[in-house]
Amino acid sequence: MKHILSLQNISKSFDKTKVLEDISLDIDKGKIISLLGKSGSGKTTLLNIIAGFEKSDNGTMSLNNKIIFDKNHFIEPQKRNIGFVFQNYALFPHMNIFKNITFGVDNKPLEEKQKIVSGLLKLVDLEGLEKRYPHELSGGQQQRIALIRAMALNPQLILLDEPFSSIDTMIKTTIQKQLLKILKNSHKTAIIVTHDASEAMALSDKIIYLEEGKIVQYDTPINIYKYPKTKQIAQSFGVASFIKKEDKTYCVRPNDVTFSKNGKHRAYILSKLFQGDKYIYEVQINDESITLYSTEDIDTEYYSVEINWDKLTTIN
């Protein structure tokens, strides 16, 4: 599959503080990539370097096999053909939706602008809102307008900086599904910065996980969940416990442990929480604390458990 974006040996420091270190990655055309990591891990800096808002200290970047920057070249942001959706959407409050969407295509005749706007509004199910102003729209509607404004110039790549941070939790899942549908239907390549692992897993073909300015894992959501490379990644993508055996540390997900009257491990039940369809138990095995799920209502302090060692992944 053709790589639309390639980064090689990207590094960035601010006042001698290294923010990114030796970032190299390839992104395939039409894929949705999430960029995840704790605050200060370098997510936004990497996005800004790709957009051209920051300059890398070294390395190279190519977009669709065209050099965007290296030691001898630097293409300005407005000439990169990259769309950017800002965290606060950055819609112009004094312009109606038609003018917001066509802000970057002023050189085209009115009839062509109308065709572009009509097609994009249809794509996001907002037909007929051309004359409205941003303040007359909901947060989810503003987000979709910000997205299609970025798409109006038919960019090769779209960058989104925490696009759901301003969306009410109650409707976030619906908006995520809409965004995913829009990006997939338009066959766009996108990089989404987020701090929400569930968001990244729901939206992404692959996830880039940064720790202290380095790519620690770049993989599919299912592989990152099943085979996390660090404890931080394991805990970011769901409930994870850790248990040592023969000088190795294993990542234990709740479904990897089950109660059993004849289990090989004696467990002390520290706590029990009812969740409707299941109970969440915290049990102690030797000196290790393990979380497990069960439909059983166990009313005793001690029980035995079985650990599915074949499913467990060793971890750093």
Summary of the structure (lengths in Angstrom):
residues: 316
radius of gyration: 23.6
end to end distance: 31.7
largest distance: 77.2
contacts: 938
relative contact order: 0.12
helix: 29%
strand: 35%
